[in-house]
């Protein structure tokens, strides 16, 4: 029967089925967003069931043999358009991967992550890893099972990495991190030998509502479309979307630390601008999805660091900030503020760390995850292993679990293999920003006027519009003229911190 249909009709059938699957997935995403923002504690158990049911349904629909036959038929047709063919090829690739997992396994994993999220919250509140450890142990076992079902070469962690960064392996990451580790450590030591910059003005009392209002102002200035999204509060800032016209971001506010709200707003808005820039006509299809987690992270890190921690951007914005917090900032100059927000000092918390020491946080998590999935480390070993490595690599003593191994939400989501994309994203960000600076006429001058529209338009054209059409490396080469080169990131850091620390 399929053979009698035209390619156009078959493609419409495919598109309709994929969009219905997306409807179910994004309905689950709405419930998950609510779970992390407004869900009352007693609703956790049933919410876990609801999420598991929707995940199971979406997976059943996607691995239906009839969809597989449709994809195979379309794959063999010679009259698909370029975008249509790319959608079909990527969907077929996804289908072949997902059919390795039964709906029962998907449900079990979803239920485990819901339990894990709530036990993580309880463990953080109690400052006790032992409250999270049993649920984490189950998640680790399920991720090991997932790796076996997916199949892998060399190491089971490779199967999990591939979910977030197609083609990434421990061989690749071991090489990248070995290349970056020594230059970063040398830079940390050099900066450590220089007089430290003052950032005490960032740690006064900054009222919650005033911080919120200022953050919302920054988000608008960056180009976030509030008719296609919103911001709320959560324990751990995140971005999610239900389509490119409904993108949600969250932040958290610490009234005694200006850094938390401001840079989580900028970081998450970077993610959100990417989601809002994906083509809505490709809803439910691969070309309507982001390229990879490292490219996604490149967008947030570019806005957070290359823009949000630049002197040129704050020259225009800072006077307004001083008016918002006159008592806290009236004696602090723009130059002092710029140096303060870029202070380099190894610390406990990844999301609050500076651009230099940040990657040691990522490397520690990468090594820990690799050992957990490889069976060299047990979940009960995590606190001691974590504390030892923070002392070794960052020279900081971890005082408790909340500021140690309980600080990130990712494991409670089952997101093993995610952390390395944070560093890869920073490396891509530096290279993309360098290309944008070269290709956009007087980009720094525009930024100095508080106008980032040319940059956003450049990202729309060179990154956002393509969805998953290209791999990370292909997209990087298309936008910058070459594949990933960490020298851009190292040059950016060296130039920036030479000026700040005078060496």
Secondary structure, DSSP 4 states (H G I P E B T S, - for coil): -GGGS-HHHHHHHHHHHHHHHHHHHHHHHHHHHHHTTT--GGGHHHHHHHHHHHHHHHHHHHT-HHHHHHHHHHHH-S---HHHHHHHHHHHHHHHHHTTS-HHHHHHHHHHHHHHHHHHHHHHHHT-THHHHHHHHHHHHHHHHHHHHH--SS-THHHHHHHHSTT--HHHHHHHHHHHHHHHHHHHHHHHTSPPPP-GGGGS---HHHHHHHHHHHHHHHT--GGGEEEEE-SS--EEEEETTEEEEEE--BTTBHHHHHHHHHHHHHHHHHHHHS-GGGTTSGGGS-S-HHHHHHHHHIIIIIITT-HHHHHHHHHHHHHHTHHHHTT--HHHHHHHHT-----S-GGG--TTTHHHHHHHHHHHHHHHHHTSS-GGGHHHHHHHHHHHHH-----SSTTTTTS-SGGGGT-TT-THHHHHHHHHHHHHHHHHHHHSTTHHHHHHTT--HHHHHHHHHHTGGGTTSS-HHHHHHHHHSSS--THHHHHHHHHHHHHHHT-
